[in-house]
Amino acid sequence: MTIGAMSLLFLGGPLMADAVAQGTTTPPPADTGSTAFMLISAALVLLMTPGLAFFYGGFVRSRNVLNTLMMSFVLMAIVGVTWILWGYSLSFAPNESFLGKFIGGFQWLGLNGVGFETTDYAAKIPHQAFMIYQAMFAIITPALISGAIAERMNFTAYSLFVLLWSTFIYSPLAHMVWGKGGFLGLLGGIGALDFAGGTVVHISSGVSALVAAIVLKPRKTYPDRLSPPHNVPFILLGAGLLWFGWFGFNAGSALEANNLAVAAFVNTNTSAAAATLTWLILEKSLRGKPTAVGAASGAVAGLVGITPAAGFVTPLASILIGSITAFVCFYAISFKHKAQVDDALDTYPVHGVGGTVGALLTGVFATTTVNAGGKNGLLYGNPGELLIEIVAIIVAYVVAGVGTWIILKILDATVGLRVKEEEEFQGLDINEHGEEGYNEEFGDQINVSHKG
């Protein structure tokens, strides 16, 4: 035996033993490719919030455009801080008590213990990468609610509302569906399938939007003096940014760069395309003309519908999911108008109804041939999964509906919810923010007074 071989024998043995010992306690290193993919996905999801701002902003009167944009934009600031301080811990930290079925623990407050090691949630990326990706979901979800209460809510009350809502409604739902030991999900729960947020994001925000619209009561101009969308190009721009960002929303929910991410990416685009076509066909058949607003609405409906199913279904199923969701949402908007509920920008008919339809269809079309970590649905021999999805939907409706009503009633009794009637007529941009989107509503009056 050579000296070199003997050296390897005596030195290599202890080194190998140390490596084995460390392997039992040290998480495996993160994969750089998956980490890059997840950081890009997180950025795409963040882009959806400004996209939503433009989508909503195009619908309102020009004197309310800045206020509407701000109702989305401010979420990047509020939740961007609260998620670090307590939101992430309440959503995903382990909780061994009975309450752990419904809410996370406190050990990750302020990101204590959340570093660059991998976790049980995402074995290929650093813990902080998983955390910041989930932060983007927490940011956009309460922003969706703003569409129902546009043009009439006090901005201070709205800011307090979304802070409370993200803490007491979003975090518990996220934990129940995605958190370890959560009541509803695959990680120790009843096994509801929600790949990227059908219940956590869309049902919760849609139901909360409906409750908020009812509690706030209609705009003073509703329903007889409503204005058409002031900027349809904004609506199309917003829808396009949402479609683009949704690839991070759904494909990123695979939590690594793999075949499952590819499947979710393909399904996302396919469902959005099918829903857009369905909406335009309905408009052409029933109203004579396919509209740009209809195309944008159909695309968003299809994206909402595929969200819970993206990583569990085939591309052909995604066509059906997109078309069915668009069909149901199209008629849900018509029903909302007949019911005289001033959900200003159709948040519940698109997100609440679309999320509900998507969750139900996930229980129908899910197959383990796409995702071995998921479950089969009704069409693949497991009708019980549809019942589980119904339970998850009911829980999301109750938590979001009751929780939103309580939060709004508290705020109404303390800071007040509505702006004054004259401020609503003048517009919220000048009264809530002291500025205008286009310098045309009050600019001429100011110039004339200065000349006088």
N, C-alpha and C positions, 0 to 999 in steps of 0.2 A: 504494500500500500504506500503510495507516495505521500510526501509531507503535505502537499496541497489537499489530497483527499482526506487525510487525517484531520487537517484543520477544519475542513467543511463538516466532518463528522462531529468534532467536539464543539465547534462554534455554531454550526447550523442547527444542531439539535435544540439547544436552548432558545435560539431565535425563533424557530418554528413553534416551540411550545408557547412562547410569549404571544406569537401571532394568533395561535388557536385560542389562547385564554382571552386575548383582547376581542376576538371575534364574537365571543359570547356576550360581551357587554357594550361594544362599540358598534353603532349602526354602520351599515355599508356606506361607502362614499357616494355622493350624488353623481349622477350622469350628466356630463356637461351639455350634451345635445338636448336632453329632456329639460334641463334647467333653462337653456336658452329659449326653447319652445314655450315654456310656461311663462317666462318673463314677457315674451312677445304677446302671448295670449292675454296676460294681465293688462298689458297696454291697450290691446284691442278692446277689452271689456270696458276699460276706463273711457275710451273714445266713444263708446255707446252713450255715455251720459251727455256730452255736448251734442251728439247726434239726436238724442231724445229732446234736448232743448230746442234745436232747430225744428224738429218735427212738430212739437207742440207750439213753438213760437209762431210758425206759419199760420196756424189756425185762428189765433186770437186777433182782436182789433189791434191796429198799429200802436195805439196808446198804451197797450199792455204787453208789448213784445219783450221789453227788457225785464219786466217782472216775471214773465213766464220763463224766459231764459235763465234768470237768476234762481228760480225755484228748483231747477235741475243743477245748475252750476254750484250752488252753495252746498249741495250734498257732498261734493268732492272735498270741501273743507271740513264740514261737521263730522261726517263719518270717517274721513281721513284721519282725524285725531281720536275720536271715541273708539274706533276699531282697535287702535293700538292700546289704549288705556284699559278698556274692559270688554269691548264687543267680541273680539276674537276668543278670549278666554271663556266667556259665557256661551259662545257658539260651539267651540270644539274641544275645550279642555276636558279631560276625564273627570267624572264625578261618580264616586262609588256609592253614594247615598241613594235613597229612593228617588230623590229629585233628579238624579242623573238621567232618568228616562226623559226628562223634559227640559233640562237646562244644564249647561256645562259648569265646571268648577271655577275656582278663583286663582288657581296656582299660576296661570299664565297672564295675570293682570300686568299691564305695562310691558308685555312680552318677556316677562321673567321666565327664563328657561327656554325661550324660543330662539334658537340660534341657527347654525348652518348644518346641523346634523339632519339626517333623513328621519322620517316618522312612519308610523303605521298607516297614516292617511295617504302618504305619497312616498313610496320607497325609492324613487329615482331622483328626487329633487330636495334641496334644503328646506328645512322647516319654514324659514322665513319666506321662501318663494311660494310655498303653499298658502301661508298666511296672507301675503299681499295679493295673491290671486283671489282668494275668498273676499278680501276687502273690497274688490271692485264690484262683486255681486251685492255686497251690503250697501254700497254707494248708490247704485242705480235703482235698487228695488223701491225705496221710499220715494225716489224722484218720480217714478211712474204714477204715484198717487196724485201728483200735482195737476195732472190733466183733468181730473174731475172737479177740482176746486178753483180752476183758473178764473181770473178777473174779479175775484171778490174776497179773498182771504188776506188778513193782516199778515205781513211778511214776518214780523216778530213771532206771532203765534204759530205760523207755519214752521219756522226754524225750531221752535221748542217742540212742536208736534213731531217732526221727523227725528229729533234727538230721542224723544221718549219712545217713539214707534220702533226705531231701529234697535233700541235696548230691550224693550219689553214684549215685542212681537216678532221681529225678525230673528233675533238671537235664539229664542226658544224654538222657533220653527226650524231654523237651520240645524240646531242640535238634534231635534227629534228626527229629522230626515237624514242628515249627513253625519252627525256626530257619533262618536264611539259610544255605544250603549243607548242611543236615542230610541225612543218609543216606536217610531214609524219606519225607520230605514233598514238597510241591509246589515248594518254593523251592530247586531244584537237586538234589533227591533222586530216588528211584524213582517218586514220584507217588502215594503212599498218601494216601487221603482220610480226614481226621479233623478234622471241623469244630470240635468243642469238647471233645474229650478221651476218645474211646472207648479208645484205646490208652494215651495219656499219663496219663489219670486213672484210668479204671475197670479196665482190664486190669491195669495196674501195681499198683494198690492191692489188687485182688482176689487176684491171684496171690501178692503179698507176704503178704496176710492168711492164705491157705492155708498157706504155708510157715511163717509165724509160729505158727499154731495147732498144726502138727505138731511144730515145734521145742520149743515151750513145754510140749507134752503136755496132756492134758485136765485140767479142773478136778476137784477131789477128789469133787465131787458128780455128776460125769458118768459114765454117762448115767442112773443109777438114782434120783438124788435132786435132780433139777432142779426149780426153782420156776417157776410161770407168770409172765408179765410182771407187774410190781408196779403199773404205772400205764399202762393202755391209752390214756387221754386224752393222756398225754405222747407216745405213739407217733403218734397222729393229729395232734397239734399239730406234732410234728417233721416228719411227712410233708407237712403243709400248708405249712410254712415252706420245706421243700425244693422243693416244686412251685412256690411263689411265686418263690423265689430262682433257680430254674432258668431263668426267662426271661432273667435277666441272664447266666447261664452260657451259654446257647445263642444267644439273639438278640444279645447283646453281642459274640459271636464274629464277627459281621459287621464289627466295628471301626468302624462309622459308622452313622448313622441313615439307612437306605436300604431299598430293597425286599427285599434279602437278609435284613435283620434282621426284617422282617415275616414272610417265609417261615419263618425259623427259629422265630420266636415261635409262629406257627400250628402248625407241625409238632410243637413241644414239647408244647403243650397237647393236641393231638389224640392223640399217641402215649400220653401219660400216661392220658388218659381211656379209650382203647381197652384199655390194659393193665389198668387197674382193673376194667373190666367183665369182661374175660377171666378174671382171677383169681377174681372173685366167682362167676362162672358155674362155674368148675372146682370151687370149694369147695362150692357148692350141689349140683352134680351128683354129686360124689364123696364128700362128707362130710356132706351134709344141710343145712348152714347157712353162709351167707355171713358172714364175721367182719370186725370192724373192723381187726384186725391184718392180715388178708388184703387188705383194701382198701388199707391203707397200703403193704404190701409190693408189691402190684401196681402202684401208682402209681410207686413208686421204680424198679421194674424197667422200666416203660415210659419213664421219664425217662432211665435209663441207656442203654437200647437206642437211643433217638433221638439221643443226644448226638453220635456221630460223623457222623450222617447229616443233622442238622437243616438245614444250609444247602445240601444237595445233592439233596433228594427232594421229591416232591409231597405234599400233604396225604393223598391216598388211600394212597400208599405208607407214610406215617407210621402210618396205622391198622394196616396189616399188620405193620409193624415192632413197634409196641407190643404187638399181640396175640401175635405169634410169640415175642417176647422174654419176655412174661409166661408163656406156656405152657412154654417151655424152663426158665425160672427156677423155676417151680412144681415141676417134676419134679426139678430139680437139688437143691432143698432136701431132697426126699424121699430122693434118692440119697445126699446127704451124711449123713443120719441113719443110713442103712443101712451106710455106710462107717465109721461110728464115729469121725469126725473132729470134734473139739470146736471148730469154728468157731462161737463162741458166738452170734453174732447174724447168721449167714448172709451174711457179707461176700462170700466167694467165689461162692456160688451166685447172688447178686443182682448184684454189681458185676463180678466176674471173668467169670462166664458171660454175664451181660447185656451187658457190654462186648464180649465176643467175638462174640456173636450180632449185636449192632448193627454192629460193624465188617464182618462178613461180609455183612450185608444192605445196607450202604452200597455195597459192591462189586456188588450186584445191582440196586439201585433208583436209583442216582445218575444224574442227567441234567443236561446243560448247559443245558437250557431253564429250569431253576431258577437255576443258577449257572454263568455262562459261564466263570468262572475255575476251575471244577472239571473233572470228566471224566465221561464216560458210563460206566455200569455194564453188567452182563451183559445186562439186559433191553433196553438201548438200543444193542446191537451191539458192546459192548466186553468180551468175556469175560476178557481179560487183566487188567482192573482187579480182578477177584475174586482172581486169583492174587497180585497186588500186595498186596491187603489181607491175604491169608494170610501172606505174608512179614512184613509189619509186625506181625501178631499173634504170630508165632513169635519175632521179635526182642524184643518187649515181654515175652513169657513168660520168655525166657532171662535178659534183663537184670534183671527184677524178681525172678524166682525165685532165681537164683544170688546176686545181690547181697544180697538179704534174708537168705539163709542165712549168708553170710559175716559180715554185720554182727551178726546175732544170736549167732553162735558167738563172735565177739570179745567182745561184751558179757557173754555168759554166763561166759566165762573171766576177766573182769575184775571187773565190778560185780555179776554175777548177775542173772538174769531174773525168777525167781519170788519171791513173798512166802513167808513161812513158812506151814506147813500150818495152824497155829492161827490165824494172822492171816487166812488165806483163809476159814476158817469163821466167824470173828468179823465179817468184812467189811473191805473196804479203806478205807472212809470214815474210820473211827475210827483205824485203824492207819497209814494212809498220809498222812492229812490232819489228824487230830486233831479232827474234827468230824463231825456227822451231818446227813443231809438232812432228817430229820423229827423229830429229838430224841425218838425213841421206843425205839430198840434198847437204848441204854445209859443213857438219862436216868433211867429209873425206878430202876435199880440205884444210880446216884449219889445220887438223892434219899433212898433208903432208908438208904444208908450215912451220910448226913449226919444223918438223924433218930436213927440209932442212937447 
